[in-house]
Amino acid sequence: MQLTKRDGRVLMRVLITGGAGFIGSNLVHYLLRERPEWDLVNVDALTYAGNLENLSGIESNPRYVFVKADITDTVTMNSVFEEHRPDAVLHLAAESHVDRSILDSSPFIRTNVLGTQILLDATRAHSTDCRFVHVSTDEVYGTLGATGKFLETTPLAPNSPYSASKASSDMLVRAAHETFGMDVVTTRCSNNYGPYQFPEKLIPLMIANARDDKPLPVYGDGQQVRDWLYVTDHCSALLAVLEHGKSGEVYNIGGNNEWPNLEVVRLILEQLGKPESLIRYVQDRPGHDRRYAIDPTKLSSELGWTPSRTFERALPETIQWYIDNETWVERVRSGQYMDYFSDQYGERLSE
């Protein structure tokens, strides 16, 4: 990236896709706070998981611009890039829920695959010196046994339509670097948690249901293991990769927090003083990956990043955030999500 400097400070205009979603909105807040000399352009289609309420309080910030647009709209994306000429792109916009991808994979192919290619084309056409950071997932690696961790060199073996669509987008980003010499970096993160997460995800779903003394649906035996990463730690890692990552490389981002899903649910119940009798075991998800674990050594050794929050510290804070923001939770849960939730779990949990 060829960047302008003023008084020793780097001046940048960063385009963030999906900036009204869970990770994206946390990233917008983080960058406005940590890089006060940067301008941000947030492009989001405001689908079911996008919520401008996540960005309340920054609408009037002169360094922030919101553009309601779909990344699969070629004409609009070219117009956005031509107008704003970003120095960097942080690409987070994606369909991201495995259950939804099993029900209908077409939105995942459209947004995650086609949308990524349209963004790459617009970047190459209008911002030749732009760095493109593609935010992917550890799910592209597939599943692990009882030991071992995913490395950046682990072969891709996606097991769901969602992870297959993300693996496809990863390959398109790699091809843009190899074919056109684009300045791209890909990150693959473990499971995020924290404020503003859509309530279909494990932790906010369990918090909301436990708070209301409703059944807590647990897939299979609940022994699926995930590596949990606090969302602000993810944001700091993305900033490190944007500023210092090597072009063409992949960086794994993990929290060093491996927990079985059932133990996470039990911790939430314990924190809220609720009985484990609320747990309901439901039929396991098709193709459910058994274990994920990320090795972030490359990111730590090359860029000096390490997670700052332990699960034991950040989970209670996350639970408290959802308790303190019940109005936000109820507004989100009253939308399309509730119809989907009823379709998925209604019969199982009414027994």
C-alpha positions in Angstrom: 0.0 0.0 0.0 1.2 3.5 -0.9 -0.2 5.7 1.9 -0.2 9.4 2.7 1.4 10.5 5.9 0.7 13.7 7.9 2.7 14.6 11.1 4.0 11.0 11.1 0.6 9.5 11.0 -0.6 7.2 8.2 -3.9 8.4 6.6 -6.1 5.7 5.2 -9.6 5.2 3.8 -10.8 1.7 4.7 -13.8 0.1 3.1 -15.4 -2.5 5.4 -18.0 -4.9 4.0 -20.6 -6.3 6.4 -19.9 -3.6 9.0 -23.3 -3.7 10.5 -23.0 -7.4 11.4 -21.6 -8.9 14.6 -17.9 -8.9 13.9 -18.1 -6.0 11.4 -19.8 -3.6 13.8 -17.3 -4.4 16.6 -14.5 -3.8 14.0 -16.0 -0.4 13.0 -16.1 0.7 16.7 -12.5 -0.7 17.3 -11.0 1.1 14.3 -12.6 4.4 15.0 -11.2 4.2 18.5 -7.7 2.8 17.7 -7.0 4.7 14.4 -8.5 8.2 14.7 -6.7 9.3 11.6 -8.5 6.8 9.3 -11.8 7.2 7.4 -14.1 4.3 7.2 -16.7 3.4 4.6 -19.1 0.7 5.7 -20.9 -1.3 3.0 -23.7 -3.5 4.2 -26.9 -4.9 2.6 -28.7 -5.0 6.0 -30.0 -8.5 5.6 -31.3 -10.4 8.7 -28.0 -10.3 10.6 -27.1 -6.7 9.7 -28.3 -4.1 12.2 -27.6 -0.4 12.2 -28.4 -0.3 15.9 -25.1 -2.0 16.4 -23.5 1.2 15.3 -25.6 3.6 17.3 -23.7 6.8 18.2 -21.3 7.0 15.3 -23.7 8.1 12.6 -22.6 11.7 12.8 -18.9 10.9 13.0 -17.2 12.8 10.1 -14.8 9.9 9.6 -17.5 7.4 9.0 -19.8 6.8 5.9 -22.5 4.1 5.6 -23.5 2.8 2.2 -26.5 0.4 2.1 -25.6 -1.9 -0.8 -25.3 -5.6 -1.8 -21.8 -6.8 -2.6 -23.3 -8.9 -5.4 -24.5 -5.8 -7.3 -21.6 -5.2 -9.7 -22.8 -1.7 -10.8 -23.2 -0.4 -7.3 -19.9 -1.9 -6.1 -18.0 -0.3 -8.9 -19.7 3.0 -8.1 -18.7 2.7 -4.4 -15.1 2.0 -5.3 -14.9 4.8 -7.9 -16.3 7.3 -5.4 -14.3 6.4 -2.3 -11.1 4.9 -3.7 -10.2 2.9 -0.6 -6.6 2.2 0.4 -7.7 -1.0 2.0 -10.7 -3.4 2.1 -11.7 -5.5 5.1 -14.1 -8.0 3.6 -16.4 -9.5 6.2 -19.7 -9.6 4.5 -20.9 -13.2 4.3 -23.8 -15.5 4.9 -22.4 -17.4 7.9 -24.8 -19.8 9.6 -24.3 -23.5 8.9 -27.9 -24.5 9.6 -29.2 -22.0 7.1 -26.7 -23.2 4.5 -28.1 -26.8 4.9 -31.6 -25.6 4.4 -30.7 -23.5 1.3 -27.2 -23.0 0.0 -28.0 -20.6 -2.8 -27.6 -17.4 -0.7 -24.2 -18.6 0.5 -23.0 -19.2 -3.1 -24.3 -15.9 -4.2 -22.9 -13.7 -1.4 -19.8 -15.6 -0.3 -18.5 -16.7 -3.7 -20.0 -14.3 -6.3 -19.9 -11.3 -4.0 -16.2 -11.9 -3.2 -15.3 -12.0 -6.9 -17.2 -8.8 -7.6 -15.3 -7.1 -4.8 -12.0 -8.3 -6.1 -12.8 -7.1 -9.6 -13.9 -3.7 -8.3 -10.8 -3.4 -6.2 -8.5 -4.2 -9.1 -10.4 -1.8 -11.4 -10.5 1.2 -9.1 -7.9 0.9 -6.3 -4.8 -0.5 -7.8 -2.7 0.0 -4.6 -5.4 -1.3 -2.3 -4.8 -4.1 0.2 -7.6 -6.6 0.3 -8.0 -8.5 3.6 -10.4 -11.5 3.2 -11.9 -12.6 6.5 -12.6 -16.3 6.4 -13.2 -19.1 8.9 -11.5 -22.2 10.4 -14.4 -24.2 9.1 -12.8 -24.4 5.7 -10.3 -26.9 7.2 -13.0 -29.4 8.1 -12.8 -31.3 11.3 -10.1 -32.5 13.7 -9.8 -35.6 15.9 -9.0 -35.5 19.6 -5.6 -33.9 19.0 -3.8 -31.5 16.7 -4.6 -28.0 15.5 -5.3 -26.3 12.2 -2.3 -24.7 10.5 -2.3 -22.4 7.6 -0.9 -25.3 5.5 -3.7 -27.7 6.5 -5.6 -28.8 3.4 -9.0 -27.4 2.9 -11.8 -29.9 3.5 -15.1 -28.1 4.1 -18.0 -30.2 5.3 -21.0 -27.9 5.0 -22.4 -25.7 2.2 -21.4 -22.7 4.3 -17.8 -23.8 4.7 -17.6 -24.9 1.1 -18.7 -21.4 0.0 -16.0 -19.8 2.2 -13.3 -22.1 0.9 -14.4 -21.2 -2.6 -14.0 -17.5 -1.8 -10.6 -18.2 -0.2 -9.5 -19.7 -3.5 -10.7 -16.8 -5.5 -8.7 -14.4 -3.3 -5.6 -16.6 -3.7 -6.1 -16.6 -7.5 -6.4 -12.8 -7.6 -2.9 -12.7 -6.0 -1.4 -15.3 -8.2 -3.0 -14.1 -11.5 -3.1 -10.4 -11.1 -0.6 -9.7 -8.4 -3.2 -8.2 -6.1 -2.2 -7.3 -2.5 -4.4 -9.8 -0.7 -4.2 -11.4 2.8 -6.6 -14.1 4.1 -7.4 -14.7 7.7 -9.2 -17.7 9.2 -10.6 -17.3 12.6 -12.1 -19.6 15.3 -15.5 -19.1 16.8 -16.2 -15.5 17.9 -18.3 -14.3 20.8 -19.1 -11.0 22.4 -21.5 -8.1 22.1 -23.9 -7.7 19.1 -23.9 -11.3 18.0 -27.0 -12.5 16.2 -29.2 -14.6 18.6 -29.1 -17.8 16.4 -25.5 -18.4 17.4 -24.7 -20.6 20.4 -23.7 -18.2 23.1 -26.3 -15.5 22.7 -29.1 -18.1 22.0 -28.3 -19.9 25.2 -28.1 -16.7 27.2 -31.5 -15.5 25.9 -33.2 -18.8 26.5 -31.7 -19.3 29.9 -32.8 -15.8 31.0 -36.4 -16.6 30.0 -36.3 -20.2 31.4 -36.8 -21.6 28.0 -35.2 -24.9 26.8 -31.6 -24.7 25.6 -31.2 -26.9 22.4 -27.9 -28.8 22.3 -26.9 -30.7 19.2 -26.2 -34.4 19.6 -24.2 -35.2 22.8 -22.8 -31.6 23.0 -19.2 -32.7 22.9 -18.3 -30.8 19.8 -15.3 -28.7 20.6 -14.7 -25.1 19.5 -11.9 -22.7 20.0 -13.5 -19.4 21.3 -12.1 -16.0 20.3 -13.3 -12.8 21.9 -14.5 -10.4 19.1 -12.3 -7.5 20.2 -9.2 -9.8 20.0 -10.3 -10.7 16.5 -10.5 -7.0 15.6 -7.0 -6.4 16.9 -5.7 -9.3 14.9 -7.3 -8.0 11.7 -5.7 -4.6 12.3 -2.3 -6.3 12.7 -2.8 -8.2 9.5 -4.0 -5.2 7.6 -1.0 -3.1 8.6 1.8 -5.7 8.7 0.6 -9.0 7.1 2.6 -10.3 4.1 0.8 -10.1 0.8 -0.5 -13.5 -0.5 -0.3 -15.1 3.0 -2.9 -16.8 5.2 -3.0 -16.1 8.9 -5.0 -18.2 11.4 -6.6 -16.3 14.3 -7.4 -18.4 17.4 -8.2 -17.7 21.0 -6.5 -20.7 22.6 -9.8 -21.4 24.3 -11.0 -25.0 23.5 -14.4 -25.8 25.1 -17.0 -28.5 24.3 -20.4 -26.9 23.5 -22.1 -28.6 26.4 -19.6 -27.1 28.9 -20.2 -23.6 27.4 -23.9 -24.1 27.9 -23.3 -25.2 31.5 -21.1 -22.2 32.2 -23.9 -19.9 31.0 -26.5 -21.7 33.2 -24.2 -21.4 36.2 -23.5 -17.8 35.6 -27.2 -17.0 35.4 -28.1 -19.3 38.3 -30.3 -21.5 36.1 -30.7 -25.3 36.4 -29.2 -27.8 33.9 -32.6 -29.3 33.5 -33.2 -26.6 30.9 -30.8 -28.4 28.5 -32.6 -30.3 25.7 -30.5 -32.6 23.5 -31.7 -32.4 19.9 -30.9 -34.4 16.7 -27.4 -33.6 15.6 -26.8 -31.3 12.6 -25.9 -33.2 9.4 -22.1 -33.2 8.8 -21.5 -31.6 12.2 -17.7 -31.1 12.6 -16.5 -32.6 15.8 -13.6 -30.4 16.8 -12.0 -27.2 15.7 -8.7 -25.9 17.1 -6.6 -23.1 15.6 -2.8 -22.7 15.9 -2.1 -18.9 15.7 1.7 -19.3 16.0 2.3 -17.7 12.6 0.3 -14.6 13.5 2.0 -14.3 16.9 5.5 -14.9 15.7 5.4 -12.7 12.5 3.1 -9.9 13.7 3.4 -10.1 17.5 -0.4 -10.6 18.1 -1.7 -12.6 21.0 -5.3 -12.7 22.4 -5.8 -10.5 25.4 -9.0 -12.0 26.8 -9.4 -15.4 28.4 -12.7 -17.2 28.1 -13.1 -17.4 31.8 -12.9 -13.6 32.0 -14.7 -12.6 28.8 -17.7 -15.0 28.9 -19.2 -13.5 32.1 -18.7 -10.0 30.6 -20.5 -11.2 27.5 -23.4 -12.7 29.4 -23.7 -9.5 31.4 -23.8 -7.4 28.1 -26.8 -9.4 26.8 -28.5 -9.1 30.2 -28.0 -5.4 30.2 -29.1 -5.0 26.6 -32.4 -7.0 26.7 -34.1 -4.5 24.5 -31.6 -5.0 21.7 -32.0 -8.8 22.0 -35.8 -8.7 21.9 -35.9 -6.4 18.9 -33.5 -8.8 17.0 -35.3 -11.9 18.2 -38.7 -10.5 17.1 -37.7 -10.4 13.4 -37.1 -13.1 10.8 -35.0 -15.1 13.3 -37.9 -16.2 15.3 -39.7 -17.8 12.4 -36.5 -19.6 11.5 -36.0 -20.7 15.1 -39.5 -22.0 15.4 -39.1 -24.0 12.2 -35.8 -25.5 13.4 -36.6 -26.3 17.0 -40.3 -25.9 17.6 -41.4 -29.5 17.4 -38.3 -30.8 19.2 -38.6 -28.5 22.1 -42.4 -28.8 22.5 -42.0 -32.4 23.7 
